[in-house]
Amino acid sequence: MGEIPIFTSKAHVFIIDQVSKRSWIPASKSAVLVNFFFDSSRNSFRVISVEESKAIINSTLLPEMSFIKTSAKFGQWVDIQAGTVYGLGFASESSLNRFSEQFENIRERAKLLLEQGIVSRTSEASKSGCAHHSQRAVLNHDADDILSSNSDESQSTAHGLPDLKSLKLDNDKLKIALSQSSTTTRKLELEIHSLKMTNKQVINTLQESLSNANQLHGELMACTEDNEKLKIKIADLESENSKGIDTRQKNTDLRKTIEQLRNENAEKCKECITLQQRIGVLNVIEKQHTECAARIKKSNEENYLLKEKISALENDLKDLIEERNKVKMEIKQYLKQVSEHACSLTQISEMLQTAV
């Protein structure tokens, strides 16, 4: 009939780091389906999770396994056969509790199946032992009868010897069956002993895992915020998927968006390099500006001194112009007086000439 699905949940899958035994390695890119299956042909239970046609969990559930809740949304169990530890991060505490209850229920069912298998094998061995004991008693009783009849008459003894041989052969066969049943019992005892040793190893591994759980709790809390953001994105994606949007088209659009963002990032990097170069140029310009400002300040001071000198020279020039104007006036007056004296001299000379 194959495997029958029993329970399905959704969670982020982690695997313990085999080297450090203290950190978790994400096995899934996002929250995936985690399923419980029952194999009717083998009477076994399995935990299976698949992402992108790849099995990230394939764990046969044994009675010795136990699911441990290390936080409100995280739990883990040790896979004895695979030799690793699986961790599951759920979206809510209720999802974790439901998964833990199903795990415990299926573990009890696996335990019952194992006990039923052991009881059936033990009952078969006990039945074979009882049959051997009863046939042995019958053999002894027949032997006593044969011995008694041998003491009575020789013909009955000769007739009973073939029956004794056949009983001896049956007795040997029963001894072989009893030895086989005892061998089976020893094998069962060895299996139980190995299971006990495995259980001790599992307990030690669980103790190490519990000691590391507190350290992993901090990392889990850091991942919780990212998970919340991813939940929002997942909810958006699911709502879009519910509306009938093609996932491949969305992936194509997302890839284009990523390419655009990468191109924009490259352009931004180029702009940053250009800006850094401009900043270097601006630093040089600022240095030159500072030097020019110092020169301008010095020039302003010199201009101020020159203005004072010019104003002083203008005042001196003004005084000189005034003095020059005064001298001109005096010269004009002297020239006027000279011209008057010249006229008078001319008249006098003319008078003298006329007089002569």
Residue frames relative to the residue before (quaternion, step in Angstrom):
aa qw qx qy qz dx dy dz
M 1.0000 0.0000 0.0000 0.0000 0.00 0.00 0.00
G 0.4485 -0.7068 0.4533 0.3062 3.61 1.19 -0.39
E 0.6688 -0.4871 0.3839 0.4099 3.56 -1.29 -0.38
I 0.2276 -0.7721 0.5857 0.0951 3.54 -1.05 0.91
P 0.3846 -0.7141 0.5230 0.2618 3.66 -0.77 0.91
I 0.2234 -0.7927 0.5600 0.0901 3.57 -0.96 0.94
F 0.8006 -0.0677 0.1145 0.5842 3.57 0.81 -1.02
T 0.1049 -0.7873 0.6068 0.0316 3.56 -1.12 0.77
S 0.0308 0.7734 -0.6323 0.0333 3.55 -1.04 0.86
K 0.3486 -0.7259 0.5568 0.2035 3.56 -1.32 0.18
A 0.1916 0.7803 -0.5673 0.1805 3.59 -0.77 1.02
H 0.5004 -0.5864 0.5372 0.3424 3.51 -1.41 0.21
V 0.2754 -0.7874 0.5383 0.1200 3.60 -0.82 1.04
F 0.0411 -0.7755 0.6299 -0.0070 3.55 -1.03 0.96
I 0.1729 -0.7455 0.6336 0.1138 3.56 -1.30 0.53
I 0.5090 -0.6603 0.4606 0.3045 3.57 -0.98 0.88
D 0.4911 -0.6380 0.5050 0.3111 3.56 -1.09 0.73
Q 0.3923 -0.7593 0.4743 0.2111 3.58 -0.58 1.18
V 0.6474 0.5247 -0.3235 0.4482 3.60 1.17 -0.46
S 0.7955 0.3075 -0.1529 0.4992 3.57 0.63 -1.15
K 0.2162 -0.8007 0.5181 0.2092 3.60 1.15 -0.68
R 0.6662 0.5087 -0.2975 0.4570 3.60 1.23 0.32
S 0.7511 0.3299 -0.1903 0.5393 3.58 1.18 -0.35
W 0.4088 -0.7050 0.5336 0.2260 3.53 -1.25 0.60
I 0.2250 -0.7410 0.6190 0.1310 3.55 -1.14 0.75
P 0.4036 -0.7138 0.5034 0.2721 3.65 -0.65 1.00
A 0.2253 -0.7862 0.5652 0.1074 3.57 -0.84 1.05
S 0.7526 0.2725 -0.1743 0.5736 3.58 1.24 -0.37
K 0.5104 -0.6561 0.4692 0.2981 3.54 -1.16 0.69
S 0.7821 0.0284 0.0083 0.6224 3.57 1.18 -0.61
A 0.7126 -0.4037 0.3242 0.4735 3.57 -1.29 -0.16
V 0.0687 -0.8014 0.5941 -0.0112 3.60 -0.84 1.07
L 0.5923 -0.5628 0.4431 0.3689 3.54 -1.34 0.26
V 0.1209 -0.7588 0.6385 0.0430 3.56 -1.01 0.98
N 0.0836 -0.8427 0.5312 -0.0276 3.58 -0.48 1.27
F 0.2771 -0.6909 0.6402 0.1897 3.52 -1.35 0.62
F 0.0543 -0.7937 0.6058 0.0081 3.59 -0.89 1.00
F 0.2180 -0.7421 0.6178 0.1419 3.57 -1.26 0.61
D 0.2129 -0.7654 0.5996 0.0965 3.55 -0.79 1.12
S 0.2848 -0.8034 0.5011 0.1491 3.58 -0.26 1.29
S 0.6318 0.5449 -0.3468 0.4286 3.60 1.08 -0.60
R 0.7675 0.3194 -0.1709 0.5289 3.60 1.09 -0.67
N 0.3261 -0.7565 0.4939 0.2783 3.59 1.31 -0.21
S 0.5215 0.6102 -0.4143 0.4290 3.57 0.91 1.00
F 0.3159 -0.7233 0.5878 0.1773 3.53 -1.33 0.49
R 0.0780 -0.7951 0.6008 0.0279 3.55 -1.11 0.73
V 0.2685 -0.6972 0.6378 0.1871 3.53 -1.32 0.58
I 0.0048 0.8166 -0.5717 0.0793 3.57 -0.59 1.19
S 0.0487 0.7611 -0.6459 0.0340 3.55 -1.11 0.83
V 0.0971 -0.8029 0.5882 -0.0034 3.56 -0.88 1.02
E 0.0077 -0.7740 0.6331 -0.0110 3.55 -1.04 0.89
E 0.8410 -0.0581 -0.0112 0.5377 3.57 -0.70 1.16
S 0.6819 -0.5177 0.2535 0.4503 3.56 0.90 1.12
K 0.6075 0.5059 -0.3698 0.4881 3.61 1.18 0.54
A 0.3609 -0.7345 0.5375 0.2035 3.59 -0.82 1.05
I 0.1318 -0.8057 0.5751 0.0514 3.58 -0.52 1.19
I 0.7473 0.1530 -0.1455 0.6300 3.61 1.33 -0.27
N 0.1536 0.7361 -0.6499 0.1104 3.57 -0.96 0.98
S 0.1881 0.8172 -0.5004 0.2156 3.52 0.41 1.33
T 0.2923 -0.7413 0.5813 0.1647 3.57 -0.77 1.09
L 0.3405 -0.7752 0.5021 0.1760 3.57 -0.64 1.16
L 0.0969 -0.7973 0.5958 0.0041 3.57 -0.70 1.17
P 0.6238 -0.5647 0.3730 0.3909 3.64 -1.13 0.50
E 0.6434 0.5426 -0.3383 0.4210 3.61 1.12 -0.55
M 0.5806 0.5952 -0.3773 0.4078 3.58 1.22 -0.34
S 0.0272 -0.7772 0.6283 0.0236 3.55 -1.25 0.51
F 0.3587 -0.7228 0.5583 0.1929 3.54 -1.11 0.82
I 0.1294 -0.8101 0.5715 0.0183 3.57 -0.68 1.17
K 0.2700 -0.7448 0.5916 0.1494 3.56 -0.88 1.01
T 0.1753 -0.8187 0.5426 0.0673 3.58 -0.52 1.21
S 0.7813 0.0457 -0.0481 0.6206 3.60 1.26 -0.28
A 0.7450 -0.4166 0.2789 0.4400 3.56 -1.32 -0.08
K 0.8096 0.2125 -0.0953 0.5388 3.61 1.12 -0.57
F 0.6968 0.4331 -0.2575 0.5105 3.60 1.24 0.22
G 0.0463 0.7846 -0.6165 0.0474 3.54 -1.08 0.85
Q 0.1377 -0.7975 0.5856 0.0455 3.56 -1.26 0.41
W 0.0318 -0.7679 0.6371 0.0586 3.55 -1.35 0.33
V 0.4313 -0.6892 0.5318 0.2368 3.54 -1.27 0.57
D 0.2429 -0.7422 0.6105 0.1320 3.56 -0.87 1.04
I 0.3307 -0.7851 0.4914 0.1811 3.56 -0.33 1.29
Q 0.6957 0.4826 -0.2880 0.4473 3.58 0.87 -0.92
A 0.7185 0.4247 -0.2550 0.4883 3.60 0.94 -0.86
G 0.3483 -0.7657 0.4802 0.2487 3.59 1.19 -0.38
T 0.6338 0.4861 -0.3501 0.4894 3.58 1.00 0.80
V 0.3765 -0.6894 0.5700 0.2409 3.54 -1.38 0.11
Y 0.2028 -0.7704 0.5966 0.0976 3.56 -0.86 1.03
G 0.1022 -0.7782 0.6172 0.0548 3.57 -1.12 0.76
L 0.1387 -0.7862 0.6000 0.0513 3.55 -1.08 0.82
G 0.1517 -0.7712 0.6146 0.0670 3.56 -0.93 1.01
F 0.1743 -0.8183 0.5448 0.0562 3.57 -0.52 1.23
A 0.5912 -0.5924 0.4246 0.3453 3.52 -1.30 0.41
S 0.8033 0.0794 -0.0236 0.5898 3.59 1.12 -0.58
E 0.6253 -0.5489 0.4053 0.3788 3.54 -1.28 0.37
S 0.6141 0.5541 -0.3525 0.4376 3.61 1.07 -0.67
S 0.6316 0.5220 -0.3323 0.4670 3.60 1.02 -0.76
L 0.6400 0.5187 -0.3174 0.4697 3.58 1.02 -0.81
N 0.6656 0.5061 -0.3090 0.4532 3.59 0.93 -0.88
R 0.6440 0.5166 -0.3266 0.4602 3.60 0.98 -0.83
F 0.6577 0.5006 -0.3110 0.4692 3.59 0.94 -0.86
S 0.6491 0.5185 -0.3198 0.4556 3.60 0.97 -0.86
E 0.6503 0.5091 -0.3226 0.4624 3.60 0.97 -0.81
Q 0.6570 0.5000 -0.3100 0.4714 3.58 0.95 -0.86
F 0.6256 0.5381 -0.3322 0.4568 3.59 1.00 -0.82
E 0.6820 0.4794 -0.2880 0.4713 3.58 0.87 -0.96
N 0.6434 0.5257 -0.3211 0.4546 3.60 0.98 -0.83
I 0.6902 0.4640 -0.2816 0.4786 3.58 0.88 -0.95
R 0.6067 0.5461 -0.3568 0.4543 3.60 1.08 -0.65
E 0.6480 0.5031 -0.3154 0.4770 3.59 1.01 -0.81
R 0.6420 0.5159 -0.3263 0.4639 3.57 1.00 -0.79
A 0.6387 0.5130 -0.3211 0.4752 3.60 1.04 -0.77
K 0.6273 0.5336 -0.3269 0.4636 3.55 1.09 -0.76
L 0.6527 0.5096 -0.3102 0.4669 3.58 0.98 -0.86
L 0.6408 0.5228 -0.3239 0.4595 3.58 0.99 -0.84
L 0.6532 0.5083 -0.3110 0.4672 3.58 1.00 -0.86
E 0.6617 0.5004 -0.3100 0.4643 3.59 0.92 -0.89
Q 0.6353 0.5226 -0.3325 0.4612 3.59 0.99 -0.78
G 0.6443 0.5205 -0.3198 0.4601 3.57 1.03 -0.81
I 0.6644 0.4965 -0.3007 0.4708 3.60 0.99 -0.87
V 0.6482 0.5252 -0.3176 0.4506 3.59 0.99 -0.88
S 0.6539 0.5173 -0.3196 0.4502 3.57 0.98 -0.88
R 0.6658 0.4898 -0.3062 0.4723 3.57 0.98 -0.85
T 0.6474 0.5155 -0.3143 0.4651 3.60 1.03 -0.82
S 0.6457 0.5198 -0.3233 0.4564 3.58 0.99 -0.85
E 0.6331 0.5231 -0.3360 0.4611 3.57 1.02 -0.77
A 0.6562 0.5041 -0.3126 0.4665 3.57 1.00 -0.87
S 0.6634 0.5020 -0.3117 0.4590 3.60 0.96 -0.88
K 0.6221 0.5385 -0.3415 0.4543 3.58 1.08 -0.77
S 0.6575 0.4992 -0.3123 0.4701 3.55 0.95 -0.87
G 0.6396 0.5249 -0.3220 0.4602 3.60 1.06 -0.77
C 0.6580 0.5056 -0.3108 0.4635 3.56 0.98 -0.86
A 0.6361 0.5214 -0.3317 0.4620 3.54 0.98 -0.81
H 0.6387 0.5271 -0.3187 0.4611 3.55 1.01 -0.86
H 0.6628 0.5082 -0.3081 0.4556 3.58 0.95 -0.92
S 0.6726 0.4927 -0.3078 0.4583 3.61 0.90 -0.90
Q 0.6723 0.4819 -0.3112 0.4679 3.58 0.92 -0.84
R 0.6145 0.5380 -0.3482 0.4601 3.57 1.13 -0.62
A 0.6368 0.5146 -0.3268 0.4721 3.58 1.04 -0.78
V 0.6372 0.5163 -0.3231 0.4723 3.54 1.01 -0.86
L 0.6304 0.5422 -0.3250 0.4504 3.55 1.03 -0.84
N 0.6656 0.4976 -0.3052 0.4650 3.58 0.91 -0.92
H 0.6524 0.5185 -0.3136 0.4552 3.56 0.98 -0.89
D 0.6650 0.4908 -0.3021 0.4750 3.58 0.95 -0.87
A 0.6292 0.5321 -0.3425 0.4514 3.54 1.06 -0.72
D 0.6390 0.5175 -0.3270 0.4657 3.59 1.01 -0.80
D 0.6437 0.5213 -0.3213 0.4590 3.54 1.00 -0.84
I 0.6596 0.5099 -0.3111 0.4562 3.53 0.98 -0.89
L 0.6501 0.5147 -0.3225 0.4566 3.60 1.00 -0.82
S 0.6580 0.5065 -0.3098 0.4632 3.55 1.01 -0.83
S 0.6659 0.4831 -0.3055 0.4794 3.54 1.00 -0.79
N 0.5973 0.5651 -0.3518 0.4474 3.58 1.19 -0.55
S 0.6552 0.4955 -0.3072 0.4804 3.53 1.09 -0.69
D 0.6507 0.5177 -0.3193 0.4545 3.63 1.12 -0.53
E 0.8085 -0.1276 0.1330 0.5588 3.59 0.69 -1.07
S 0.5261 -0.6719 0.4419 0.2767 3.59 -1.03 0.70
Q 0.6148 0.5605 -0.3675 0.4158 3.63 1.09 -0.63
S 0.6603 0.4938 -0.3089 0.4741 3.58 0.99 -0.87
T 0.6092 0.5498 -0.3470 0.4540 3.62 1.16 -0.62
A 0.6657 0.4924 -0.3021 0.4724 3.54 0.95 -0.87
H 0.6616 0.4989 -0.3087 0.4669 3.56 1.10 -0.66
G 0.7067 0.4815 -0.2647 0.4456 3.67 1.12 -0.71
L 0.5144 0.6657 -0.4245 0.3348 3.65 1.17 -0.28
P 0.6516 0.4901 -0.3602 0.4532 3.73 0.80 -0.65
D 0.6271 0.5258 -0.3490 0.4565 3.60 1.09 -0.70
L 0.6314 0.5320 -0.3334 0.4551 3.60 1.02 -0.75
K 0.6472 0.5148 -0.3256 0.4584 3.59 0.97 -0.80
S 0.6614 0.4985 -0.3189 0.4608 3.60 0.93 -0.85
L 0.6366 0.5162 -0.3293 0.4689 3.56 1.10 -0.74
K 0.6247 0.5291 -0.3426 0.4609 3.59 1.05 -0.70
L 0.6371 0.5149 -0.3292 0.4696 3.56 1.03 -0.79
D 0.6452 0.5045 -0.3202 0.4761 3.59 0.99 -0.82
N 0.6290 0.5373 -0.3312 0.4538 3.56 1.06 -0.80
D 0.6479 0.5117 -0.3210 0.4641 3.61 0.99 -0.83
K 0.6408 0.5201 -0.3264 0.4608 3.55 1.03 -0.81
L 0.6535 0.5095 -0.3114 0.4651 3.57 1.01 -0.83
K 0.6172 0.5381 -0.3428 0.4604 3.58 1.07 -0.71
I 0.6415 0.5170 -0.3199 0.4678 3.57 1.02 -0.86
A 0.6537 0.5058 -0.3149 0.4665 3.62 0.98 -0.88
L 0.6505 0.5138 -0.3183 0.4600 3.57 1.03 -0.82
S 0.6461 0.5061 -0.3260 0.4691 3.60 1.01 -0.78
Q 0.6327 0.5194 -0.3329 0.4682 3.58 1.07 -0.74
S 0.6574 0.4969 -0.3210 0.4667 3.59 0.98 -0.83
S 0.6411 0.5036 -0.3342 0.4729 3.60 1.03 -0.72
T 0.6168 0.5317 -0.3422 0.4688 3.61 1.10 -0.69
T 0.6410 0.5145 -0.3192 0.4717 3.57 1.02 -0.84
T 0.6383 0.5212 -0.3256 0.4636 3.57 1.03 -0.82
R 0.6479 0.5099 -0.3225 0.4651 3.58 0.98 -0.82
K 0.6282 0.5261 -0.3368 0.4639 3.57 1.03 -0.77
L 0.6437 0.5149 -0.3201 0.4669 3.57 0.99 -0.83
E 0.6420 0.5142 -0.3237 0.4676 3.57 1.01 -0.83
L 0.6465 0.5086 -0.3199 0.4701 3.57 1.00 -0.80
E 0.6391 0.5171 -0.3288 0.4648 3.59 1.01 -0.80
I 0.6472 0.5116 -0.3172 0.4677 3.58 0.99 -0.85
H 0.6433 0.5162 -0.3209 0.4655 3.57 1.01 -0.82
S 0.6594 0.4968 -0.3113 0.4706 3.59 0.95 -0.87
L 0.6313 0.5238 -0.3312 0.4663 3.57 1.07 -0.74
K 0.6319 0.5200 -0.3347 0.4673 3.58 1.04 -0.73
M 0.6525 0.5001 -0.3165 0.4733 3.58 0.97 -0.85
T 0.6393 0.5141 -0.3230 0.4719 3.57 1.02 -0.82
N 0.6290 0.5365 -0.3298 0.4558 3.57 1.05 -0.80
K 0.6333 0.5181 -0.3347 0.4674 3.59 1.01 -0.75
Q 0.6495 0.5067 -0.3180 0.4693 3.57 0.97 -0.87
V 0.6413 0.5188 -0.3234 0.4637 3.56 1.00 -0.82
I 0.6389 0.5184 -0.3326 0.4610 3.59 1.00 -0.82
N 0.6470 0.5069 -0.3245 0.4682 3.60 0.97 -0.82
T 0.6493 0.5108 -0.3158 0.4666 3.57 1.00 -0.87
L 0.6509 0.5127 -0.3137 0.4638 3.56 1.01 -0.83
Q 0.6304 0.5239 -0.3396 0.4613 3.57 1.02 -0.73
E 0.6395 0.5017 -0.3233 0.4845 3.58 1.03 -0.79
S 0.6536 0.5155 -0.3149 0.4559 3.55 1.00 -0.85
L 0.6521 0.5075 -0.3167 0.4657 3.57 1.00 -0.79
S 0.6409 0.5111 -0.3333 0.4658 3.58 1.04 -0.74
N 0.6938 0.4492 -0.2718 0.4930 3.56 1.14 -0.65
A 0.5107 0.6794 -0.4159 0.3233 3.58 1.23 -0.37
N 0.6421 0.5280 -0.3358 0.4428 3.57 1.00 -0.80
Q 0.6521 0.4941 -0.3166 0.4799 3.55 1.03 -0.77
L 0.6776 0.4846 -0.2953 0.4679 3.56 1.00 -0.78
H 0.5468 0.6301 -0.4004 0.3790 3.57 1.21 -0.47
G 0.6296 0.5301 -0.3329 0.4602 3.56 1.04 -0.78
E 0.6639 0.4872 -0.3055 0.4781 3.55 0.95 -0.88
L 0.6341 0.5310 -0.3328 0.4529 3.57 1.07 -0.74
M 0.6365 0.5168 -0.3332 0.4656 3.59 1.01 -0.77
A 0.6343 0.5148 -0.3348 0.4696 3.57 1.07 -0.73
C 0.6784 0.4783 -0.2890 0.4769 3.55 1.06 -0.74
T 0.5418 0.6441 -0.4041 0.3582 3.58 1.20 -0.50
E 0.6432 0.5201 -0.3308 0.4542 3.56 0.96 -0.84
D 0.6477 0.4964 -0.3179 0.4827 3.56 0.99 -0.83
N 0.6355 0.5302 -0.3334 0.4515 3.56 1.04 -0.75
E 0.6256 0.5335 -0.3433 0.4541 3.59 1.03 -0.78
K 0.6505 0.4992 -0.3167 0.4768 3.56 0.97 -0.85
L 0.6578 0.5045 -0.3088 0.4663 3.54 1.00 -0.86
K 0.6054 0.5537 -0.3562 0.4472 3.58 1.10 -0.68
I 0.6408 0.5136 -0.3300 0.4655 3.55 0.98 -0.86
K 0.6632 0.4952 -0.3088 0.4686 3.57 0.92 -0.89
I 0.6469 0.5179 -0.3166 0.4616 3.56 1.01 -0.87
A 0.6365 0.5211 -0.3316 0.4619 3.58 1.00 -0.83
D 0.6382 0.5127 -0.3283 0.4712 3.56 1.01 -0.80
L 0.6678 0.5015 -0.3048 0.4578 3.56 0.95 -0.91
E 0.6597 0.5049 -0.3153 0.4588 3.57 0.99 -0.82
S 0.6376 0.5157 -0.3328 0.4656 3.56 1.02 -0.79
E 0.6468 0.5014 -0.3188 0.4781 3.56 1.03 -0.75
N 0.6444 0.5092 -0.3249 0.4690 3.58 1.04 -0.79
S 0.6338 0.5297 -0.3346 0.4536 3.59 1.06 -0.72
K 0.6623 0.4862 -0.3083 0.4795 3.56 1.14 -0.50
G 0.5984 -0.6177 0.3469 0.3743 3.59 1.22 0.04
I 0.3828 0.7165 -0.5032 0.2947 3.61 1.15 0.45
D 0.4737 -0.6834 0.4830 0.2743 3.53 -0.93 0.91
T 0.4370 -0.7234 0.4717 0.2516 3.57 -0.75 1.10
R 0.6396 0.5279 -0.3455 0.4392 3.58 0.94 -0.73
Q 0.6355 0.5182 -0.3275 0.4693 3.54 1.03 -0.81
K 0.6355 0.5236 -0.3271 0.4638 3.55 1.04 -0.79
N 0.6465 0.5105 -0.3248 0.4646 3.57 0.97 -0.86
T 0.6296 0.5240 -0.3321 0.4676 3.58 1.04 -0.79
D 0.6596 0.5019 -0.3079 0.4671 3.56 0.96 -0.90
L 0.6519 0.5103 -0.3190 0.4613 3.55 0.99 -0.82
R 0.6409 0.5121 -0.3320 0.4656 3.56 1.01 -0.76
K 0.6336 0.5127 -0.3314 0.4753 3.56 1.02 -0.79
T 0.6396 0.5229 -0.3242 0.4608 3.56 0.98 -0.86
I 0.6459 0.5140 -0.3194 0.4654 3.56 1.00 -0.87
E 0.6458 0.5088 -0.3223 0.4693 3.58 0.99 -0.82
Q 0.6413 0.5145 -0.3250 0.4673 3.57 0.99 -0.85
L 0.6593 0.5004 -0.3113 0.4669 3.56 0.96 -0.89
R 0.6356 0.5131 -0.3397 0.4663 3.58 1.02 -0.72
N 0.6469 0.5056 -0.3219 0.4715 3.58 0.99 -0.83
E 0.6483 0.5063 -0.3165 0.4724 3.55 0.97 -0.87
N 0.6322 0.5296 -0.3314 0.4583 3.56 1.04 -0.80
A 0.6461 0.5081 -0.3235 0.4688 3.57 0.99 -0.83
E 0.6455 0.5059 -0.3221 0.4729 3.59 1.01 -0.84
K 0.6424 0.5189 -0.3263 0.4599 3.57 0.99 -0.82
C 0.6280 0.5261 -0.3380 0.4633 3.56 1.04 -0.75
K 0.6410 0.5059 -0.3240 0.4777 3.57 1.01 -0.82
E 0.6457 0.5125 -0.3235 0.4644 3.58 0.98 -0.84
C 0.6282 0.5296 -0.3392 0.4582 3.58 1.04 -0.78
I 0.6467 0.5055 -0.3250 0.4697 3.58 0.97 -0.84
T 0.6461 0.5136 -0.3162 0.4678 3.59 1.00 -0.88
L 0.6594 0.5056 -0.3089 0.4627 3.57 0.96 -0.87
Q 0.6271 0.5235 -0.3422 0.4643 3.57 1.03 -0.74
Q 0.6373 0.5087 -0.3249 0.4791 3.57 1.04 -0.80
R 0.6548 0.5048 -0.3119 0.4681 3.58 0.99 -0.86
I 0.6185 0.5341 -0.3494 0.4584 3.55 1.05 -0.73
G 0.6358 0.5189 -0.3319 0.4651 3.55 1.03 -0.79
V 0.6480 0.5021 -0.3152 0.4782 3.57 1.02 -0.86
L 0.6531 0.5170 -0.3151 0.4548 3.57 0.98 -0.86
N 0.6133 0.5332 -0.3543 0.4626 3.57 1.07 -0.68
V 0.6443 0.5017 -0.3221 0.4790 3.58 1.01 -0.82
I 0.6576 0.5053 -0.3105 0.4647 3.57 0.97 -0.92
E 0.6414 0.5221 -0.3290 0.4557 3.56 0.99 -0.80
K 0.6314 0.5207 -0.3308 0.4698 3.54 1.04 -0.76
Q 0.6549 0.4957 -0.3028 0.4835 3.55 0.99 -0.89
H 0.6298 0.5374 -0.3313 0.4526 3.57 1.04 -0.80
T 0.6354 0.5221 -0.3294 0.4639 3.55 1.03 -0.82
E 0.6562 0.5010 -0.3112 0.4708 3.56 0.96 -0.89
C 0.6536 0.5057 -0.3141 0.4672 3.62 0.98 -0.86
A 0.6310 0.5300 -0.3378 0.4548 3.58 1.01 -0.80
A 0.6432 0.5049 -0.3272 0.4736 3.56 1.02 -0.81
R 0.6527 0.5047 -0.3178 0.4673 3.55 1.00 -0.82
I 0.6464 0.5117 -0.3261 0.4626 3.59 0.97 -0.85
K 0.6342 0.5277 -0.3354 0.4549 3.56 0.98 -0.80
K 0.6586 0.4985 -0.3048 0.4741 3.50 0.99 -0.91
S 0.6441 0.5187 -0.3148 0.4658 3.59 1.05 -0.85
N 0.6336 0.5280 -0.3348 0.4557 3.58 1.03 -0.77
E 0.6361 0.5139 -0.3314 0.4706 3.53 1.01 -0.79
E 0.6621 0.4900 -0.3101 0.4748 3.55 0.96 -0.91
N 0.6332 0.5267 -0.3329 0.4591 3.63 1.01 -0.77
Y 0.6300 0.5314 -0.3361 0.4558 3.53 1.04 -0.78
L 0.6567 0.4948 -0.3103 0.4771 3.55 0.99 -0.86
L 0.6506 0.5151 -0.3181 0.4584 3.57 1.02 -0.84
K 0.6291 0.5333 -0.3361 0.4548 3.57 1.05 -0.79
E 0.6371 0.5119 -0.3322 0.4709 3.55 0.99 -0.79
K 0.6512 0.5053 -0.3194 0.4676 3.57 0.97 -0.86
I 0.6498 0.5203 -0.3157 0.4555 3.59 0.98 -0.92
S 0.6506 0.5087 -0.3250 0.4608 3.56 0.96 -0.88
A 0.6423 0.5139 -0.3253 0.4664 3.56 1.04 -0.79
L 0.6580 0.4996 -0.3006 0.4766 3.54 1.03 -0.90
E 0.6257 0.5279 -0.3460 0.4584 3.59 1.05 -0.74
N 0.6372 0.5137 -0.3273 0.4722 3.57 1.00 -0.76
D 0.6500 0.5014 -0.3185 0.4739 3.55 0.99 -0.86
L 0.6510 0.5188 -0.3159 0.4552 3.55 1.02 -0.88
K 0.6273 0.5352 -0.3292 0.4601 3.52 1.04 -0.80
D 0.6484 0.5073 -0.3164 0.4713 3.56 0.96 -0.86
L 0.6544 0.5129 -0.3130 0.4591 3.55 1.01 -0.88
I 0.6346 0.5224 -0.3346 0.4609 3.57 1.02 -0.82
E 0.6438 0.5163 -0.3276 0.4601 3.56 0.97 -0.84
E 0.6557 0.5015 -0.3096 0.4719 3.54 0.97 -0.92
R 0.6407 0.5256 -0.3256 0.4552 3.56 1.07 -0.84
N 0.6377 0.5146 -0.3316 0.4676 3.56 0.99 -0.80
K 0.6341 0.5216 -0.3322 0.4643 3.57 0.97 -0.78
V 0.6527 0.5083 -0.3150 0.4652 3.54 1.00 -0.92
K 0.6316 0.5298 -0.3338 0.4572 3.58 1.03 -0.81
M 0.6471 0.5150 -0.3233 0.4599 3.54 0.94 -0.87
E 0.6562 0.5036 -0.3135 0.4663 3.53 0.95 -0.90
I 0.6445 0.5180 -0.3248 0.4591 3.57 1.02 -0.88
K 0.6366 0.5211 -0.3350 0.4594 3.58 0.98 -0.83
Q 0.6487 0.5081 -0.3251 0.4641 3.52 0.95 -0.85
Y 0.6502 0.5080 -0.3130 0.4703 3.57 0.98 -0.88
L 0.6521 0.5076 -0.3158 0.4662 3.58 1.01 -0.85
K 0.6316 0.5253 -0.3331 0.4629 3.54 1.02 -0.79
Q 0.6624 0.4969 -0.3034 0.4715 3.50 0.93 -0.91
V 0.6430 0.5215 -0.3229 0.4586 3.56 1.03 -0.86
S 0.6596 0.5003 -0.3226 0.4590 3.58 0.99 -0.88
E 0.6247 0.5228 -0.3393 0.4705 3.56 1.07 -0.73
H 0.6624 0.4878 -0.3072 0.4785 3.57 0.91 -0.87
A 0.6364 0.5218 -0.3402 0.4550 3.54 1.09 -0.73
C 0.6316 0.5163 -0.3316 0.4739 3.55 1.01 -0.76
S 0.6669 0.4908 -0.3120 0.4659 3.51 0.88 -0.88
L 0.6378 0.5130 -0.3259 0.4731 3.54 1.07 -0.75
T 0.6287 0.5292 -0.3370 0.4595 3.55 1.08 -0.77
Q 0.6516 0.5045 -0.3147 0.4710 3.54 0.94 -0.84
I 0.6512 0.5116 -0.3162 0.4629 3.50 0.95 -0.85
S 0.6591 0.4921 -0.3215 0.4690 3.56 0.99 -0.83
E 0.6443 0.5006 -0.3404 0.4674 3.53 1.01 -0.71
M 0.6348 0.5170 -0.3387 0.4637 3.52 0.98 -0.73
L 0.6480 0.5138 -0.3156 0.4652 3.51 0.99 -0.79
Q 0.6491 0.5011 -0.3331 0.4654 3.54 0.98 -0.77
T 0.6611 0.4943 -0.3157 0.4679 3.51 0.92 -0.84
A 0.6456 0.5135 -0.3252 0.4623 3.47 1.05 -0.73
V 0.6541 0.4788 -0.3243 0.4876 3.55 0.94 -0.62
